Amino acid sequence: MGISTSHATFDGISFKTFLQNLAALAGGKPLAVTPCNDRELLAARSPPRVTFPHPELVKLQTHLGQELNAPVFDAAHEALDFKIFRLTSGNISDMKEKAKTSPSARVSGFNVVTAHIWRCKALSQPEAQDPDRVSTILYAVNIRPRLIPPLPESYAGNAVLTAYANATCKELQEGPISKLVERVAEGSKRMTDEYVRSAIDWGEIHKGFPHGDFLVSSWWKLGFDEVEYPWGCPRYSCPVVYHRKDIILLFPDIDDKNSVNVLVALPSKEMEKFESLFHKFLSA
């Protein structure tokens, strides 16, 4: 079964709710979850108040009724190699231990995997020859529990915002993994109620777009394969491969949900470098 949706309609969490309700209706049952469709809960303030800088967003240089002078994304038909890199639960545990700043420190699997991918992707690019070049990674954060009051868990819409982390190529090459994990964690911690409201208001004013070198999109813990249809749960659930080198996808392993598959699409030479760095930093 294949489904295509728009992020303006659903984020990953509310898409799972949609699938749960689809499965319930297919079995002649009532809705499994009553969705909350109140989009006013994420409306901009009146008047909008931008209280934080938002380097993770870029203003589109357009005027009402005018078209962009250039595409937002490079849509050139570039030859890309596609590969799936598997990080086992053992790999992830080892990286989490290396990233700890103290024996009692807690390191999340997502943060350490994202930091590892960030290193490999940034340093595989030709621009990485400049040690002072700043790399910006983007990743989605669920804002439902971060708002005051929190959004309902059943909120059906796009309730994620793009967090960011910055580091120079020198820091990515030479720095300890613990520092990069801290940067990723800081990006998530930055998403307070006021920061979220400021970002929404920024979007109301500027009609902008997420801005960074690349984005990590995670299906890892969303549980699409846990949805029980009348004929049973899916054997597996994964994204369809597509032609985007600026998005790296995470999705669960078919045999071990604590492991993760990393889907990467890059030009051939960059893929060779990425693969070399992936194994180098994993064994360091």
Backbone bond lengths (Angstrom), bond angles and torsions (degrees), N, CA, C in turn:
res aa  C-N    CA-C-N  psi(-1)  N-CA   C-N-CA  omega(-1)  CA-C   N-CA-C  phi
1 M - - - 1.452 - - 1.521 108.70 -
2 G 1.316 117.49 127.48 1.454 121.25 178.95 1.520 110.85 -117.87
3 I 1.307 116.71 139.19 1.462 121.71 -179.49 1.519 109.05 -134.64
4 S 1.316 115.84 138.57 1.460 121.66 173.90 1.521 108.05 -119.23
5 T 1.319 117.07 138.51 1.461 121.00 -178.86 1.516 109.57 -143.01
6 S 1.314 116.22 167.38 1.459 122.36 178.21 1.521 109.77 -104.72
7 H 1.344 116.02 138.69 1.466 119.36 179.40 1.523 112.08 -67.50
8 A 1.334 117.27 -17.31 1.458 119.78 174.11 1.532 110.99 -70.73
9 T 1.335 116.00 -20.06 1.467 121.59 179.88 1.515 111.75 -95.14
10 F 1.317 117.06 -47.50 1.459 122.23 -175.73 1.522 110.51 -135.51
11 D 1.319 116.28 146.58 1.454 120.23 158.66 1.529 106.62 -99.09
12 G 1.317 117.57 -176.19 1.455 120.16 -175.63 1.513 113.50 -62.35
13 I 1.337 116.87 -39.20 1.464 120.83 -177.38 1.524 110.65 -67.01
14 S 1.346 117.10 -47.18 1.456 118.45 -179.05 1.526 111.70 -74.39
15 F 1.339 117.24 -21.72 1.454 119.16 174.01 1.532 110.67 -68.32
16 K 1.340 116.16 -36.29 1.466 117.87 175.46 1.535 110.38 -63.84
17 T 1.345 116.64 -39.07 1.463 119.99 175.74 1.527 110.80 -58.88
18 F 1.344 115.90 -43.10 1.465 120.39 176.99 1.526 110.43 -58.32
19 L 1.332 117.30 -45.41 1.462 120.56 -179.87 1.531 111.67 -64.30
20 Q 1.337 116.59 -39.62 1.465 119.62 177.90 1.529 110.85 -62.20
21 N 1.326 116.58 -40.95 1.465 119.63 178.75 1.525 111.84 -71.15
22 L 1.320 116.70 -36.64 1.464 120.71 175.54 1.530 110.17 -60.27
23 A 1.335 115.59 -44.59 1.464 120.28 179.85 1.528 111.23 -64.01
24 A 1.343 116.33 -40.44 1.467 120.02 179.96 1.530 111.06 -65.08
25 L 1.328 117.25 -45.81 1.461 120.60 179.98 1.526 111.55 -64.83
26 A 1.342 116.24 -36.37 1.469 119.72 178.17 1.514 111.28 -63.68
27 G 1.339 117.11 -26.29 1.458 121.65 178.96 1.514 113.25 -95.79
28 G 1.344 117.40 10.04 1.461 120.74 179.11 1.512 113.82 73.36
29 K 1.322 117.16 22.88 1.461 121.56 -178.63 1.529 109.96 -106.62
30 P 1.347 117.02 163.59 1.466 119.29 174.14 1.519 110.33 -69.93
31 L 1.341 116.75 168.74 1.455 120.94 179.54 1.527 111.13 -53.47
32 A 1.317 116.12 135.87 1.464 120.63 177.29 1.529 110.74 -70.73
33 V 1.316 116.60 -35.05 1.467 122.96 -180.00 1.523 107.51 -136.91
34 T 1.339 116.91 129.74 1.456 119.73 174.60 1.522 108.13 -82.67
35 P 1.347 118.15 111.08 1.459 119.51 -173.81 1.526 111.94 -72.91
36 C 1.330 115.22 145.61 1.456 122.09 172.69 1.525 107.67 -94.26
37 N 1.329 116.79 114.87 1.464 121.35 -174.78 1.528 112.92 -107.77
38 D 1.315 117.27 20.81 1.467 120.64 -176.64 1.527 110.09 -81.16
39 R 1.328 116.96 92.91 1.466 120.95 -177.90 1.531 111.74 -71.73
40 E 1.334 117.38 -15.15 1.466 119.68 178.20 1.529 111.49 -64.41
41 L 1.324 116.73 -19.76 1.471 120.17 179.78 1.523 111.52 -63.25
42 L 1.336 117.04 -23.25 1.462 121.44 178.69 1.529 111.68 -115.07
43 A 1.327 116.19 25.37 1.461 119.72 177.73 1.525 110.04 -74.44
44 A 1.315 115.71 153.73 1.468 120.58 175.15 1.520 110.04 -66.89
45 R 1.324 116.12 155.24 1.460 121.11 176.57 1.532 110.09 -73.89
46 S 1.299 115.86 162.02 1.466 120.20 -179.95 1.533 109.38 -127.06
47 P 1.334 117.37 109.88 1.468 126.11 -0.76 1.525 110.40 -79.13
48 P 1.343 117.98 161.14 1.471 120.68 177.85 1.521 110.69 -62.11
49 R 1.362 116.00 143.65 1.469 121.16 179.72 1.524 108.77 -132.09
50 V 1.314 116.88 107.73 1.465 121.59 177.97 1.526 107.32 -91.30
51 T 1.320 116.25 109.00 1.467 121.34 -172.87 1.525 113.30 -108.59
52 F 1.343 117.17 -0.85 1.462 121.58 178.08 1.525 108.75 -133.17
53 P 1.344 117.74 152.99 1.463 118.88 166.21 1.529 108.92 -70.37
54 H 1.309 117.37 147.15 1.467 120.89 -178.27 1.529 109.73 -130.00
55 P 1.348 116.66 74.31 1.468 119.26 178.95 1.517 113.07 -67.48
56 E 1.336 117.33 -12.92 1.469 120.46 178.26 1.525 112.00 -78.91
57 L 1.325 116.75 -2.31 1.461 121.95 -179.14 1.521 109.66 -123.91
58 V 1.320 116.58 148.34 1.458 120.84 179.00 1.523 108.70 -129.14
59 K 1.320 115.50 136.29 1.454 121.32 178.40 1.520 109.37 -76.83
60 L 1.317 116.50 131.26 1.463 121.03 177.16 1.523 108.86 -82.24
61 Q 1.311 116.72 126.26 1.467 121.80 -175.81 1.526 110.35 -80.17
62 T 1.318 114.87 74.46 1.460 120.39 179.54 1.522 109.87 -133.93
63 H 1.302 115.50 161.08 1.458 122.34 173.24 1.520 108.33 -122.60
64 L 1.293 115.94 154.26 1.455 120.68 -177.12 1.525 110.40 -53.07
65 G 1.318 116.21 126.34 1.454 120.55 178.46 1.511 114.51 88.23
66 Q 1.352 117.12 -4.98 1.459 120.37 -179.91 1.521 109.96 -106.19
67 E 1.318 115.76 151.21 1.458 121.06 177.52 1.516 109.77 -92.27
68 L 1.322 115.83 158.23 1.458 120.76 175.99 1.522 110.38 -63.60
69 N 1.324 116.23 143.08 1.463 120.53 176.25 1.524 111.33 -71.09
70 A 1.322 115.67 -28.26 1.466 121.35 179.73 1.518 108.11 -142.63
71 P 1.327 118.41 153.46 1.468 119.68 179.77 1.528 111.21 -64.73
72 V 1.340 115.75 149.87 1.467 120.38 177.94 1.520 110.02 -63.66
73 F 1.336 116.27 -39.81 1.452 121.21 178.37 1.518 109.62 -116.14
74 D 1.298 114.86 151.00 1.455 120.01 175.35 1.528 108.06 -75.40
75 A 1.311 116.08 110.96 1.465 120.45 -176.06 1.521 111.79 -100.24
76 A 1.333 117.82 21.57 1.466 121.14 -179.35 1.531 110.38 -62.03
77 H 1.306 114.70 145.64 1.466 119.67 179.68 1.528 108.97 -81.34
78 E 1.315 114.72 75.36 1.464 121.42 -177.71 1.516 109.45 -88.51
79 A 1.329 116.04 140.30 1.465 120.10 178.00 1.525 109.08 -72.58
80 L 1.325 116.10 121.53 1.455 121.29 -179.25 1.522 110.31 -121.90
81 D 1.326 115.48 143.10 1.457 121.43 170.05 1.524 108.07 -91.50
82 F 1.324 116.35 143.58 1.459 121.55 177.82 1.524 108.59 -115.11
83 K 1.331 115.45 132.00 1.466 118.98 176.50 1.518 109.44 -143.46
84 I 1.327 114.80 149.56 1.455 121.34 173.96 1.519 107.87 -111.87
85 F 1.321 115.92 121.68 1.462 122.48 178.57 1.521 108.42 -103.95
86 R 1.324 116.08 127.46 1.467 120.47 -177.50 1.520 110.18 -99.24
87 L 1.318 115.80 129.04 1.458 121.98 170.84 1.520 107.28 -109.63
88 T 1.310 116.50 113.41 1.466 120.31 -179.15 1.521 110.05 -73.29
89 S 1.327 115.71 165.93 1.464 119.88 176.75 1.528 109.83 -60.81
90 G 1.340 116.89 -31.87 1.467 120.38 176.58 1.514 111.95 -67.74
91 N 1.346 116.69 -42.86 1.469 120.67 176.06 1.518 110.64 -57.18
92 I 1.321 115.97 -45.69 1.464 121.07 -176.58 1.522 110.94 -66.58
93 S 1.328 117.08 -41.12 1.472 120.62 177.59 1.519 111.24 -62.41
94 D 1.335 116.53 -41.39 1.469 120.50 178.57 1.524 111.12 -62.94
95 M 1.335 117.12 -43.96 1.459 120.36 179.33 1.526 111.42 -65.40
96 K 1.317 116.99 -37.21 1.465 120.35 178.39 1.521 111.21 -63.96
97 E 1.332 116.71 -38.24 1.470 120.17 177.51 1.530 110.72 -65.41
98 K 1.338 116.57 -41.68 1.469 120.14 179.52 1.522 111.44 -66.10
99 A 1.327 116.64 -29.19 1.467 121.24 -175.52 1.523 112.80 -84.99
100 K 1.323 117.99 -9.82 1.469 120.33 -178.45 1.519 111.20 -69.28
101 T 1.329 115.75 133.76 1.469 120.74 176.31 1.520 111.44 -92.65
102 S 1.327 116.22 -10.76 1.469 122.11 174.32 1.518 107.54 -155.94
103 P 1.334 118.62 158.60 1.466 120.38 -177.76 1.525 113.56 -57.33
104 S 1.333 117.19 -29.26 1.466 120.67 -176.92 1.528 112.83 -94.19
105 A 1.324 117.47 -2.35 1.468 120.93 -177.11 1.521 110.54 -65.29
106 R 1.331 115.33 142.64 1.455 120.56 177.92 1.518 109.24 -104.30
107 V 1.327 116.41 127.01 1.460 122.30 179.23 1.522 108.07 -121.63
108 S 1.327 117.26 125.77 1.464 119.23 -178.47 1.523 110.67 -80.51
109 G 1.324 115.11 151.43 1.455 120.17 178.19 1.519 111.84 -62.05
110 F 1.349 116.52 -41.30 1.467 119.30 -179.88 1.520 111.11 -62.16
111 N 1.331 117.51 -44.39 1.465 120.06 -177.15 1.518 112.33 -63.56
112 V 1.328 117.20 -41.07 1.462 119.10 -177.19 1.531 110.81 -74.60
113 V 1.320 118.23 -36.87 1.468 120.89 176.83 1.529 109.80 -66.02
114 T 1.326 116.80 -42.01 1.465 120.99 179.46 1.520 111.12 -64.12
115 A 1.328 117.16 -41.72 1.468 120.29 178.10 1.526 110.95 -62.61
116 H 1.326 116.45 -40.52 1.469 120.79 179.17 1.535 110.91 -63.84
117 I 1.322 116.37 -45.55 1.464 120.71 179.36 1.527 110.78 -64.70
118 W 1.328 116.20 -40.45 1.462 121.71 179.80 1.526 110.85 -55.41
119 R 1.330 115.44 -48.57 1.465 121.11 177.97 1.524 110.88 -54.86
120 C 1.311 115.10 -52.23 1.465 120.33 -173.39 1.519 111.71 -66.06
121 K 1.327 116.95 -42.54 1.468 120.45 -177.70 1.530 111.18 -69.17
122 A 1.330 117.24 -47.30 1.462 120.60 -177.58 1.524 111.84 -63.43
123 L 1.328 116.69 -41.53 1.465 120.60 -175.54 1.523 112.76 -82.07
124 S 1.320 117.39 -8.95 1.474 119.85 176.52 1.523 111.43 -85.18
125 Q 1.326 117.62 -10.97 1.459 121.16 -178.45 1.526 111.09 -82.95
126 P 1.330 118.00 148.37 1.472 120.68 178.69 1.529 112.84 -57.24
127 E 1.340 117.38 -32.00 1.465 121.21 -178.39 1.525 112.80 -66.81
128 A 1.337 116.79 -13.30 1.460 120.51 -177.92 1.529 112.83 -67.68
129 Q 1.325 117.37 -10.44 1.466 120.04 177.23 1.528 111.62 -64.52
130 D 1.321 116.83 -21.23 1.465 121.33 175.49 1.519 108.47 -88.85
131 P 1.339 118.69 109.30 1.461 120.39 -175.72 1.524 113.56 -65.32
132 D 1.334 116.79 -21.32 1.467 120.27 -178.16 1.524 112.96 -92.23
133 R 1.322 116.71 -2.26 1.464 119.16 178.62 1.524 109.67 -64.40
134 V 1.331 116.23 134.05 1.464 121.30 -179.65 1.525 109.54 -93.37
135 S 1.308 115.58 126.70 1.460 121.96 176.69 1.533 108.98 -102.05
136 T 1.328 115.68 135.74 1.467 121.34 178.99 1.517 109.17 -118.67
137 I 1.328 115.95 121.42 1.459 121.40 176.35 1.520 108.65 -103.93
138 L 1.332 116.60 142.22 1.460 123.46 178.00 1.527 109.31 -115.86
139 Y 1.340 116.23 149.22 1.460 120.93 176.80 1.523 108.34 -160.27
140 A 1.316 116.27 149.70 1.460 121.70 -173.56 1.522 111.52 -82.24
141 V 1.341 115.23 142.23 1.472 122.31 176.01 1.531 108.52 -125.30
142 N 1.320 116.41 130.27 1.463 122.60 176.52 1.531 108.85 -72.08
143 I 1.340 116.79 119.58 1.465 119.48 -176.23 1.526 113.10 -95.70
144 R 1.329 119.13 -0.72 1.468 121.20 -177.80 1.531 112.26 -52.25
145 P 1.352 118.75 -51.84 1.475 118.56 -176.98 1.524 113.67 -81.74
146 R 1.322 118.67 -3.56 1.463 121.46 -173.37 1.528 113.07 -95.06
147 L 1.323 115.73 -15.04 1.456 119.50 179.89 1.527 111.07 -82.59
148 I 1.323 115.99 158.73 1.470 122.55 176.69 1.526 108.14 -121.19
149 P 1.359 118.48 110.51 1.461 127.23 -6.22 1.530 110.57 -72.00
150 P 1.337 117.61 161.41 1.469 119.80 -179.97 1.531 111.51 -63.88
151 L 1.315 115.47 151.74 1.459 119.57 172.38 1.529 109.17 -69.33
152 P 1.323 117.62 151.50 1.468 118.84 173.67 1.528 110.39 -60.24
153 E 1.324 116.43 145.13 1.470 119.67 177.80 1.523 110.74 -59.71
154 S 1.340 115.97 -25.87 1.469 120.65 -177.94 1.527 112.52 -87.88
155 Y 1.342 117.23 9.84 1.462 119.74 -179.55 1.523 109.49 -57.10
156 A 1.337 115.99 123.15 1.462 121.01 -176.76 1.521 108.84 -105.90
157 G 1.298 116.20 101.26 1.453 121.10 -179.11 1.508 109.47 173.34
158 N 1.302 116.40 -161.05 1.461 121.16 179.95 1.525 108.54 -100.49
159 A 1.318 116.61 90.67 1.461 121.93 -177.08 1.524 110.44 -109.46
160 V 1.329 115.50 45.36 1.463 121.10 172.38 1.525 108.12 -126.55
161 L 1.322 114.98 148.50 1.454 121.08 172.15 1.517 109.09 -125.72
162 T 1.307 115.37 160.66 1.453 120.72 -175.63 1.522 110.53 -89.62
163 A 1.324 116.39 115.25 1.458 121.87 172.31 1.527 109.02 -87.17
164 Y 1.323 115.96 164.43 1.463 118.69 -179.14 1.520 110.61 -142.97
165 A 1.328 115.41 159.94 1.464 123.15 171.76 1.514 108.18 -143.48
166 N 1.330 116.12 144.66 1.458 122.83 -179.28 1.524 111.08 -119.44
167 A 1.320 116.55 147.13 1.463 122.55 171.28 1.519 108.22 -162.03
168 T 1.332 116.25 151.11 1.462 119.34 175.35 1.527 109.37 -78.85
169 C 1.317 115.23 160.93 1.465 119.58 177.77 1.531 111.08 -61.03
170 K 1.327 116.87 -33.97 1.461 120.33 177.37 1.524 110.58 -63.67
171 E 1.331 116.82 -43.24 1.464 120.36 178.33 1.522 111.06 -64.79
172 L 1.317 116.41 -38.83 1.460 119.98 179.24 1.523 111.77 -68.15
173 Q 1.327 116.71 -34.35 1.461 121.72 -179.00 1.520 112.10 -77.56
174 E 1.329 116.68 -45.25 1.462 121.00 -169.07 1.528 114.31 -106.86
175 G 1.328 117.26 -22.69 1.464 119.79 -174.23 1.519 112.62 -72.29
176 P 1.330 117.27 157.49 1.469 120.41 176.24 1.522 110.85 -69.95
177 I 1.314 116.24 152.03 1.461 121.03 179.78 1.525 110.68 -60.33
178 S 1.338 117.41 -28.54 1.467 120.81 -178.94 1.524 111.79 -59.94
179 K 1.336 116.97 -38.11 1.468 120.62 -179.24 1.529 111.04 -67.95
180 L 1.325 116.42 -39.15 1.459 119.93 179.77 1.524 111.07 -69.70
181 V 1.320 116.46 -38.28 1.466 120.31 176.77 1.529 110.02 -63.01
182 E 1.338 116.54 -39.44 1.466 120.33 177.21 1.527 111.16 -61.55
183 R 1.342 116.88 -40.71 1.466 120.34 179.82 1.537 110.10 -63.27
184 V 1.338 116.29 -42.91 1.463 120.10 179.20 1.530 109.88 -63.76
185 A 1.339 116.43 -43.62 1.468 120.72 179.86 1.526 111.23 -63.08
186 E 1.334 116.43 -37.82 1.470 120.56 179.26 1.526 111.16 -62.29
187 G 1.328 116.29 -36.61 1.458 119.73 179.07 1.512 112.05 -60.70
188 S 1.332 116.28 -39.00 1.460 120.50 178.32 1.530 111.13 -72.72
189 K 1.339 116.68 -42.28 1.473 120.30 -179.87 1.527 112.05 -63.45
190 R 1.321 116.41 -26.54 1.462 121.22 179.98 1.527 112.01 -62.76
191 M 1.336 116.94 -22.15 1.465 121.98 -174.12 1.526 112.36 -80.29
192 T 1.333 116.14 68.61 1.461 121.37 173.55 1.529 109.40 -83.59
193 D 1.329 116.27 174.24 1.457 120.45 178.01 1.527 110.95 -56.62
194 E 1.339 117.67 -45.91 1.458 120.36 -177.27 1.533 111.47 -68.39
195 Y 1.339 116.77 -37.75 1.469 119.07 178.74 1.531 110.29 -64.07
196 V 1.338 115.75 -43.45 1.459 120.38 179.01 1.523 110.75 -60.87
197 R 1.337 116.84 -46.08 1.466 120.38 179.91 1.533 110.34 -63.20
198 S 1.325 116.84 -37.71 1.462 121.24 178.40 1.532 110.31 -64.30
199 A 1.328 117.38 -42.01 1.469 121.15 179.43 1.531 111.08 -65.34
200 I 1.330 116.56 -41.38 1.469 119.96 177.89 1.527 110.02 -62.69
201 D 1.327 116.44 -42.86 1.469 120.22 179.70 1.531 110.94 -66.89
202 W 1.339 116.91 -38.10 1.480 120.78 175.36 1.525 109.70 -57.45
203 G 1.330 116.56 -44.35 1.458 120.45 179.33 1.512 112.61 -65.30
204 E 1.323 117.27 -35.17 1.462 121.05 177.58 1.524 110.96 -63.27
205 I 1.335 115.94 -37.01 1.469 120.56 -177.53 1.524 111.77 -80.57
206 H 1.343 116.21 -46.15 1.467 120.14 -168.08 1.524 114.97 -102.31
207 K 1.343 117.50 -15.09 1.473 120.23 -177.42 1.533 110.19 52.55
208 G 1.320 116.67 47.64 1.455 120.87 -172.72 1.509 113.98 -90.78
209 F 1.339 113.75 -161.99 1.460 120.34 -171.06 1.526 108.66 -150.56
210 P 1.349 119.21 147.83 1.475 119.97 176.51 1.521 111.78 -55.16
211 H 1.331 115.72 141.86 1.462 120.61 -172.81 1.525 110.15 -134.77
212 G 1.324 116.68 117.98 1.458 121.83 177.74 1.519 109.46 -173.98
213 D 1.338 116.12 -179.04 1.463 119.84 -179.90 1.524 112.06 -71.62
214 F 1.329 115.28 -41.06 1.464 119.54 178.03 1.520 108.60 -164.60
215 L 1.321 115.49 167.68 1.459 121.83 -176.26 1.524 110.10 -124.58
216 V 1.318 116.12 139.07 1.464 122.15 171.92 1.526 107.55 -98.75
217 S 1.325 116.26 119.42 1.458 122.12 179.06 1.525 108.55 -110.58
218 S 1.329 116.42 120.67 1.468 119.87 -172.23 1.524 112.79 -109.66
219 W 1.338 114.46 121.98 1.469 122.05 168.53 1.533 110.05 -102.23
220 W 1.306 116.07 6.99 1.462 122.29 -167.79 1.525 113.06 -55.89
221 K 1.330 117.73 -48.52 1.465 121.48 -172.60 1.528 113.10 -110.55
222 L 1.327 117.56 13.95 1.468 119.33 -175.24 1.530 112.92 -76.69
223 G 1.314 117.76 -24.61 1.468 120.59 173.23 1.518 115.66 75.72
224 F 1.336 117.59 32.11 1.462 119.15 177.66 1.528 111.70 -60.99
225 D 1.329 116.23 -30.60 1.464 119.76 -178.43 1.528 112.37 -81.22
226 E 1.337 117.79 0.67 1.462 121.80 178.41 1.527 112.08 -95.19
227 V 1.323 116.98 -7.73 1.461 120.60 -178.73 1.535 109.61 -69.07
228 E 1.346 116.61 128.60 1.462 120.20 -175.09 1.526 110.36 -99.50
229 Y 1.317 115.38 107.00 1.457 122.58 175.83 1.536 109.07 -84.96
230 P 1.326 118.15 166.95 1.475 118.72 179.18 1.524 112.88 -55.93
231 W 1.333 116.37 -27.63 1.475 120.66 -179.12 1.525 112.45 -96.75
232 G 1.344 116.95 6.15 1.466 120.76 176.58 1.519 112.66 115.98
233 C 1.332 115.89 178.82 1.462 121.11 178.29 1.528 110.23 -80.95
234 P 1.322 117.37 153.56 1.462 119.21 176.32 1.526 111.41 -61.36
235 R 1.301 116.01 144.68 1.470 119.68 173.31 1.518 109.69 -66.32
236 Y 1.319 115.16 -33.42 1.456 119.56 -177.72 1.515 109.22 -162.37
237 S 1.315 116.32 153.50 1.462 121.67 177.28 1.523 107.94 -138.90
238 C 1.311 117.12 125.10 1.459 119.50 -177.22 1.524 109.80 -152.23
239 P 1.331 117.41 160.33 1.463 120.13 177.62 1.520 111.54 -72.90
240 V 1.332 115.65 156.35 1.455 121.51 172.27 1.530 107.54 -82.50
241 V 1.309 116.45 136.87 1.470 120.31 179.53 1.524 109.15 -62.95
242 Y 1.329 116.06 136.08 1.453 118.94 176.67 1.523 110.46 -141.67
243 H 1.309 115.19 168.97 1.461 122.30 -166.83 1.525 110.88 -88.90
244 R 1.330 118.03 71.75 1.459 120.75 -179.20 1.536 109.36 -138.80
245 K 1.335 116.09 114.39 1.458 118.96 178.99 1.525 111.74 -89.56
246 D 1.359 117.53 -8.21 1.453 120.26 -178.88 1.527 112.92 -97.74
247 I 1.337 116.91 7.12 1.460 121.16 175.27 1.528 108.46 -131.39
248 I 1.327 115.83 128.42 1.468 121.72 175.16 1.526 107.30 -111.75
249 L 1.316 116.12 130.12 1.460 121.97 -174.14 1.528 111.80 -104.46
250 L 1.324 115.48 137.33 1.462 122.35 173.18 1.520 108.43 -110.68
251 F 1.333 116.87 132.44 1.457 119.24 174.34 1.523 109.25 -148.17
252 P 1.337 117.19 155.04 1.464 120.29 -171.66 1.517 113.21 -66.65
253 D 1.306 115.09 152.66 1.462 121.48 175.57 1.526 109.44 -75.00
254 I 1.304 117.04 147.41 1.462 120.55 -175.66 1.524 112.75 -67.39
255 D 1.334 117.66 -29.35 1.455 120.95 -175.33 1.526 113.92 -103.03
256 D 1.327 117.89 -21.33 1.465 121.11 -174.53 1.522 108.66 -143.88
257 K 1.328 116.88 107.96 1.459 120.57 -176.13 1.527 112.81 -69.27
258 N 1.321 117.31 -14.07 1.462 120.34 176.30 1.520 111.87 -85.61
259 S 1.333 116.08 -9.35 1.457 121.15 172.24 1.526 107.91 -93.28
260 V 1.324 116.28 166.32 1.461 119.12 -178.19 1.523 110.33 -141.48
261 N 1.324 115.82 142.92 1.458 122.53 174.19 1.517 109.47 -100.60
262 V 1.314 116.35 137.07 1.462 122.95 -177.58 1.527 107.94 -115.79
263 L 1.332 116.33 112.50 1.464 121.52 -178.30 1.519 109.30 -95.07
264 V 1.341 115.48 121.48 1.460 121.80 -175.12 1.529 109.12 -127.52
265 A 1.330 116.53 137.74 1.467 122.65 174.04 1.528 107.74 -127.06
266 L 1.331 116.76 118.63 1.463 121.30 -176.71 1.528 110.47 -146.02
267 P 1.340 117.29 157.59 1.470 118.91 169.60 1.518 110.21 -58.17
268 S 1.311 117.13 153.55 1.459 122.98 -170.19 1.528 113.97 -51.52
269 K 1.345 117.20 -49.63 1.462 119.94 -177.28 1.520 111.83 -66.62
270 E 1.329 116.24 -38.66 1.464 119.62 177.98 1.529 110.62 -67.79
271 M 1.337 116.48 -35.41 1.463 119.51 178.35 1.528 110.67 -65.32
272 E 1.332 116.95 -40.82 1.468 119.95 177.49 1.529 110.58 -59.21
273 K 1.325 116.21 -44.00 1.457 120.94 179.50 1.521 110.72 -66.45
274 F 1.330 116.63 -43.71 1.462 121.13 178.86 1.522 110.54 -58.10
275 E 1.321 116.50 -47.59 1.464 120.64 -177.86 1.525 111.08 -63.08
276 S 1.333 116.87 -41.16 1.457 120.96 178.13 1.527 111.07 -61.94
277 L 1.326 116.78 -45.57 1.464 121.23 -179.69 1.527 111.16 -68.47
278 F 1.325 116.73 -36.40 1.466 121.41 -179.78 1.525 110.37 -56.12
279 H 1.329 116.38 -47.32 1.463 120.62 -178.66 1.525 111.89 -78.09
280 K 1.340 117.04 -33.91 1.461 121.07 179.03 1.526 111.16 -61.70
281 F 1.338 116.83 -51.94 1.468 119.98 -177.75 1.530 111.35 -70.80
282 L 1.313 116.80 -27.34 1.470 120.01 179.48 1.529 110.22 -68.21
283 S 1.315 116.98 -34.58 1.474 121.03 -176.19 1.529 112.70 -94.75
284 A 1.342 116.34 -5.78 1.481 119.64 -176.13 1.529 111.48 -69.31
